[in-house]
Amino acid sequence: MELKEEKILVSGREVTIRGLDTVLREVAFLNMGDEQTQREIMKRVKFYNYIPKELEDDIREILWRMFLEKYRGGKENSQ
């Protein structure tokens, strides 16, 4: 299976993330609280991609917003 690549803008830098759609879709079905979901997204993204330590927090925040918009209608859950 070939993973789709997606470019995101992080702190003024363009970063390519492989498998982002797949990761977000899989995590959406796990029914976890917000913090746990954020950790799981990053864990899976890091499996397919090198994430520079200095960009990790910014990337986590961007991916979380993308997840919320796509799978929760922009709303946090806080289970």
N, C-alpha and C positions, 0 to 999 in steps of 0.2 A: 504494500500500500504506500503510495507516494503522498507525503504530507504537503498540503497547500501552504505557501509562504504568504505572510501578510506583513506589511511595513507599518510601523507606528512611529510617531514622533515623540521622543523622550528627551527632555531637557535640551531641546534644540538639535538633537541627533536623531537620524533615521535609523531605526533598529528593525531588523527582519526577524520575525518570529515564525518558526515552522510549527505546523500542527495546531495553531491556535483555535480554529473552528472545532476541530476534533476534541481538544481539551475542554473547551467551554461546554460543548454539547454533552460530553460524558459526565462532567461535574454537575451539570444541571439536574441530572437524575439521581444524585446521591442524597438529596434532601438533608443537608447539614446546615448548621448555623453559619452566620456571616463570616466570623473569624476562621472557622474550620474550612469553609469553602475557599476563602482567599488563600489559605495555606496550601490547600490541595491543588488549586489552579497553578500556583507558583511551582510546586513540587513537580507537577506534570510538564509544565512548560520547560523547566530546567532539565528534564529528562531528554528532551529533544533539542535544546538550545543552550548555548553558553550565554549566561546572563552576567555581565560585569557587576561586581559587588556594589560599586558606587551608583549603579542605576537600578538596583533591585527594588528599593522602596518606591521609586517613581513608576517603574514598570508594574509593580503589584497594584498600585493605585489605578493606573490606566486600564489594566486588564480587568480589575474589579468593576470599574465603571462600565466597561464594554459588556461584561457579564450581566450586570444589573439591567442595562438597557435591553439586551437581547432576550434574557430569560426571566426577568422579574418586572418588566415594565418600568424600570428605573427606580424601583423601591428596594430598600434594605429590609431584611427579615428579622434579624437579631433573635434567633431561636435560643 
